[in-house]
Structures are given as structure tokens and as C-alpha cells.
């Protein structure tokens, strides 16, 4: 095929149409804008029109060339949409500048599927992802030798108005591959280059059908919420609180990719997954305000639209975090309408652009996650190597939560006690009571000195009573020197001031073949493990020393018959 | 009331009602049942915080003969039989050391231990002369000179003890 056979020029409308084979079909033709211009100029120099070509020397000049990559169709000549799909490497300006097609050149791995987002929506006619006949690889007009995945033109101006300010967002979101995006804040005439990455993601190798079933991963709080990620007793704020369920942190990462992969329409914060990008702007807001500001809803202002992902208060918000969808972020003093309410962007620097991560959750190292701005999981799902950035963009490191596990237990037979140890013996005087316990409903136990930082958040303690026994007391919290215990009657058989007490890290009749506790690692702690079974099939007492180390610890109990 | 342990004093209380009545003034303690009762206390919520009460070796069969189990109270625990006046406890079912850790009161014991071949220290044990010296020293401490003279005369007169 030749350009002459692939294009026709209408006699009266002067519309240049593509009449060749369709994309992916044998013979489909693609030409540079310069080739089009050369062809038109050649026709214009002909002595007379032939075939379906209206053009000859008697007609007005059809095109003008400023540069090889910028062709202006003049004197009423235009190309139609189909023709624009078969031209590349430059811009076509027509209708006196009222319509512009700009050239796109995507730098990416061969075969990349490119999504183009215009006016906040993915362009459904993604002809540039067609597979040229005989190649088997996606991408029109590729140049593999130069790393070019595809070249094409897109209409960026129509009816004398730029389409969303000629803004385009190009992205790759192929499951199993790296996610990237390239933002064009207003295309230019000629060739606009978008650099993307299309490489296999080694941390995303699970089949999508498998990941599709990981529905136990859920966002517990889709909006502004406080978490104490670094366990310093002070809340930091994030716009999400994900629960990774039974999944590993890398599986969680894969699930996040799945929820935002190409074609995913399940919504996140009110946006289809394949459009969700995370927070792009933090906007300081002030009065006047009306009504309340919701989260996960659309927002608009003069010159732009977005989606509210979080705000620090429904009624008196001072900060709103948005994903910009169209236009530009709010400027000082602009009224931002959110649902039925509105707030006003503060003066000064009301909008702070925030860096995005791809995928929106951040980066997986395989065993840890480096979170995107404002992204968080619940603290129980984090480990020491994870890194999160709160909404102030401050790095927060989770503490080293380690797990100590005792295995080999027999359900409903073994009673297990794990307490503080020293030289292989149970330390009964880990604490001494700072004040006698004599009340009828005691809920607070104060000990001398500080409770160690590696004490589990909840658990049990043992307190020595007047009868010499160490009674067991569940606690729901601790701080400083005080345990908050389940209400207990100490009015008889009380516990005197100075009596011993200790943390029983595990103190239970086995409910499963393993038992464990989780604590923040500070320094190695010696533990004492005792397992007893005096039931119908008695066993000898098992006792051993163990260590809660930087990677936690474990003990497999032995069971020797004592019948 | 049943067998209980005072964790503060480490005293194991054995009610007489828990013993098997044999005849007037004579009761029987099944040492193995006693052991199992202690094990049940050890794996309770209260008991698990405290050291073992005893050490146990089960019965073994050797050349067709069943050698009895052994049971030893350890870690400073003592055994207190309920003091309801004089009565005797006959222990059965195991060789044991209960008599060594029994709280002294009006209750007496028939220990019931039986040994076969035992192992004694050799080489560094007492010599015959040191035993004789020890006996003589004990006699000197526990008798008056007149009593010692009376004993000597009796020996000379052919009286045997």
C-alpha cells in the first residue's frame, strides 16, 4: 500500500480520509505527518486530479510546513479521526488552529499497553495499542532500536478550545509489570515524548486470577485516620488503614496492584481502580465553610476537579487531600465545592503537590513495603522493615514487632506458662507492687519502676497474693508503671505492697497446637517456658530457657510420658 | 476437701478422708494416686507458676520382675497428714521419700519401701576402724561412766545384747 492508495481527499469537503486497511489488518498504512505533507504537495503540483484525489495544480494549497513535525492544513483541508490514527511523528494543525492533533512518542519496553487519560477518563479508543499485522507485539509505529514502544497522534484541541488544557496522562498498569505514568501538562506541537516503564515486576508474579480471590485484604478506614505506626504513643495521620488479612506484605502489594490494574473498575475512594492514583495535592482550607466535607467524593473549583481522599475534619477542615482529576489544583481563595458543602482554599500556598508512587501503595521490597505519601496499613500488619510516610510526609518506622511461638502443644491438655527468665528459672520478682491491692474491684496495678518497652500491648500478669499463690490477671493496656487489668476483687486474699508480680507472656491452657505472643523487640529477653499436663495421660513437666530475640523466637515443647 | 498445696509454705495437705480406711487407726495411701493428684495441681492455673512438687520414675520390668515406681518429693515441699489424733498411714504402690518430708505430728507411717540391689559408695567410704571409733565416741557421749562399767561387766558375764 502507498499513501496515495490509503488516503483520499473529498471533492467538496476537503476532508482527507484514511481508506486503507484497518489496524492490525494486512496492508494497514501508517505515515509521518511529513509524508502526508509531501504527498499533498506532490498532488498540488499535479497537472490534473486523478482517482479519488481531488488535488491538482488548480486547487488551493492544502498544507504548510513549519517544521518537519508540525504540519498545518490550510485553506479548509482537514483530516478526519480515522486519518489521524494513521499519522504520527508530529502535529497536524487544522481549522485555522481550532483543531490540533499532537504527536505522542512513548518510550517504553516493546509491547507496553499504554493507557491515556484525558479529562479524567481513560480514552476507550486506544488504537495505538493495536498489534500491527505480522508483529505480534502491541504498539503502532514502534522503533525498538530506539526504545520507542509506539508513536501516534491525539486530538488535544477541538472547536477552538484546548481539551483540558491539552493535559494528558499516560500510564502503564499491566498486572505483573511495573506501573508507571507520565504526565503532560499541556502538549506542545511536534512530538511529545512520554517515558514509561514496562518491565516485569519480580514482586508481582502471582497470577491475577489468584490475587483476585484475596478479598480478605480490605481498607478499614478510607479517609483521614490516626495510627501510631512508630509506637511512640502519638498518633500520626494517614488517608488509609488497610488490613492485609492473611496475606504477606508482598501479597498485599500485589493485591493493591490488582485493585488498580488496567481495566479495574472496582472503586477506591469513589474512583474506578484504574484511575486511582493517590493523593496528588494537599490543600490548606479555611473559612468560609458550608456544611460538612465528605471523603471519597468529587470536588470541583474554578479550573479543576478532583476527588477528596481525606480531610482532617468534616465540619472544620483545615486540610483537604485530593487526587487531581482535571485542570489545575485549587489556588488561594478559591471556593472548593465538595458534595453539598464547600470550603475555601487558604491564602499563601494552599496547594502542595505530593509525589506519587506507582502503584499507589508504594514499593515492595518483597518482604517490606515503602509506602506512598499518606498510605498506611493497620499497625498490626506492619513490621520493622516497613516504611510509611504520614500526611505530613514524615517517615515513620514501625517498631520491631517480634513473635515468640511455642509449638508441639496438645489442645485442652497442656497448660503453658511463658514468663521472664533468668539462668533457666522463672523470675517471680520481675516487678514489686507499688501499693497494696485491697479493693473489691481493682482495675489498676501499679508496679515499682517502669514496665519494659517490650511488654506486649495486652496479655496477663501474675500477682502474688496473701495465700502465696500468683493469681492470673488479664491486662488490656499498660503505660509507665501501671497495668490496666480486668476488674478483680482483692478485698480478701489481697496483695500486699511490695509483693512480687511478673508478666506471664503466655499463660493459658492450650487452645491450639501452637501459642504465641507478640512484643516490640528492644533487647534480647530471656524467657522461661513451662508446659505441664497432669491430666488423664500425664507427662513430665517440660521446662526450658528461651530468648526473645531480634527475630522473635520459638520453642518446641517435648512431651515425655509420666504415666 | 482433697489434697491441696499451700503455695506460700509449700506444705502438701493430705486429708485423712482421702486415705483408704483399712482398720481402726490404720489408713492406706496409694502413692501413685497421690502423685497423680499432685500433677493435677501442678498444671492448674495456680500451680503452673510454681516448681514441681515431685520427681517420678515409673515401674520397670526386668527379667519378668516388675520393679516398683519411685516417687520423691522435691523442691522443699513437705507433706502434712491431717492431724486428727494418732493414726497410721500405710504407703503402697511406690518407693518414696514421704517419711523424709513428712510434717511431724500424731500421724505415723508404714513406709512400705522395699529395695533390691542397692548401690553404695566404695573406695572413699568409712573404714572399719572409723566406724568403731564413731560407735565408741557415741557411747561415750550418751552414757555415764557407771553405765559403761555396767555394760562391760555384763559382757564379761556372758550377757548378749
Interface residues (C-beta under 8 A of the other chain):
Chain A: X414 X415 X417 X419 X426 X428 X462 X467 X468 X469 X470 X471 X472 X504 X507 X530 X532 X533 X534 X535 X538 X540 X541 X561 X562 X563
Chain B: X6 X7 X8 X9 X36 X38 X39 X40 X41 X42 X43 X44 X45 X46 X47 X48 X49 X50 X52 X56 X58
